[in-house]
Amino acid sequence: MTEEIIIAGFGGQGVLSMGQILCYGGVMQGKEVSWMPSYGPEMRGGTANCTAIISDDQISSPVLNEFDTAIVLNQPSMDKFEDAVKPGGLLIYEENGMTRKPKRTDINVCSIAAYDESVRMNNTKVFNMIVIGGFLKVKPILELNKVIDGLKKVLPERYHHLVPLNEEAIYKGMDIIKSEHKAD
Amino acid sequence: MKGNEALAEAAIRAGADAYFGYPITPQSEVIEYLMRENPADRTGMQVLQAESEIAAINMVYGAAGCGKRVMTSSSSPGISLKMEGVSYIAGAELPCLLVNVVRGGPGLGTIQPSQSDYFQAVKGGGHGDYKMIVLAPATVQESVDYVKLGFELAFKYRNPVMILSDGIIGQMMEKVELFEQQPRSKEEPEWATVGKKEGKDSVIVTSLQLQSEEQEKVNLRLQAKYREVEKNEVMYETYNCEDAEYLFAAFGSCARITRKAMEMARKKGIKVGLIRPQTLYPFPADAISELSERMKGILTVEMNAGQMVEDVRLAVNGKTPVEHFGRFGGVIPSPEEILEALEQKIIGG
């Protein structure tokens, strides 16, 4: 198994930490992982992205042009990465703030209203965990308890009382993700 | 762990006595980690943010002159500032470890990853006929291991050692196994300036020889040392070279992207291998020369306009065609375009 993922959105949406949580989860499950962030000026208030690779085998390139999964959380990110999904791959997009739907028909497309759900949960900070839940529902590449262990690595210890809330967010994400299109 | 942070932790664990540096993207996490970790409490290691890169390298010069295990790190423009000091350290034959997390240039350039400092690292950078031992990690794990190795080589040869990393290796996170904490050395090397002892001669650390004959002796001694380094310390890895008809040559992060291109090429039935120099100086010239005898062509892949390709051509010495493919300015080549370059420049060309 090798899963090559690009996660992209606005700075502050938790894009980089999503990739880290998945990678730490992968380490907990004995996988090889690689996480590469965008660290340019664009991440400072603009768009941010990271490449996360989780594999049973040694990982060669940490930087890629094509992905098994693209998780896009704003319109500029969809514009940039829709074409980078491998044929038959997966595109997950956050509904809020999108002005158009994906055009491609040769990939699987799912949507998730994670922002609205996070507002309902009274904590918009769990937005990214809702998205992770949605992703893991479609592609259960990691065990949930390993992802929670990964979260504990990324989350500073003083916030560990929020772990149950984040776990709840993952389950919410699993519930609310919708399939929009199956690959032709 | 993140490449830069793992490297900083490795410095503490390698028993470093001191780190002097100045922040610059994409390397700042090294000094940030060390400041946060405050190794003075753990091992007594001193960490100081100097007022500039020039100050930092001269602090390194001073500490090295006292026989201490000392390290500095920066990214390309900062390393340029340090080059005068490096030349002095090489001239005075002192050990130290430098880390260059390379970004694109020239000038302030870009903060994105690059390998455009290859020439500066292996051909000089500072003035005078000197060499640094240059280690090129391709993984976070190697960034860690080369800190330990770097200090060992620096002291073995009393010579500056550089880890030539780049923005990819520095910024990415990977699984890493850290080595055990090594104690800081209590030894005082005989060449260290630690105060004159009764009955012993004064120790003078200098790179100045006003008599030409004396300076020539220094140069000859340095050259003899470099020949020893070339004989003993070459490191490289090869992949799929047994049945290969074509060869990629790449170092650092670029070697990993090239490895992906090699896997793609193999799926298409193209018999291509890869050689990855782990030491850029000393360069694995003999290995490349030997491999070139049974290759139809060699493509070097670098994030620069063609630097290591010159050393590959020297090693191959006309036995087979050698071409270069590069992206620069902080642009990272994709495996797809590397494969395309192989097909066009080597197989088709």
Boltz contact constraints between the chains, C-beta under 6 A:
constraints:
  - contact:
      token1: [A, 27]
      token2: [B, 175]
      max_distance: 6.0
  - contact:
      token1: [A, 34]
      token2: [B, 174]
      max_distance: 6.0
  - contact:
      token1: [A, 35]
      token2: [B, 173]
      max_distance: 6.0
  - contact:
      token1: [A, 36]
      token2: [B, 172]
      max_distance: 6.0
  - contact:
      token1: [A, 37]
      token2: [B, 171]
      max_distance: 6.0
  - contact:
      token1: [A, 39]
      token2: [B, 26]
      max_distance: 6.0
  - contact:
      token1: [A, 39]
      token2: [B, 171]
      max_distance: 6.0
  - contact:
      token1: [A, 60]
      token2: [B, 256]
      max_distance: 6.0
  - contact:
      token1: [A, 60]
      token2: [B, 259]
      max_distance: 6.0
  - contact:
      token1: [A, 60]
      token2: [B, 260]
      max_distance: 6.0
  - contact:
      token1: [A, 61]
      token2: [B, 256]
      max_distance: 6.0
  - contact:
      token1: [A, 61]
      token2: [B, 257]
      max_distance: 6.0
  - contact:
      token1: [A, 61]
      token2: [B, 260]
      max_distance: 6.0
  - contact:
      token1: [A, 61]
      token2: [B, 335]
      max_distance: 6.0
  - contact:
      token1: [A, 62]
      token2: [B, 172]
      max_distance: 6.0
  - contact:
      token1: [A, 63]
      token2: [B, 332]
      max_distance: 6.0
  - contact:
      token1: [A, 65]
      token2: [B, 334]
      max_distance: 6.0
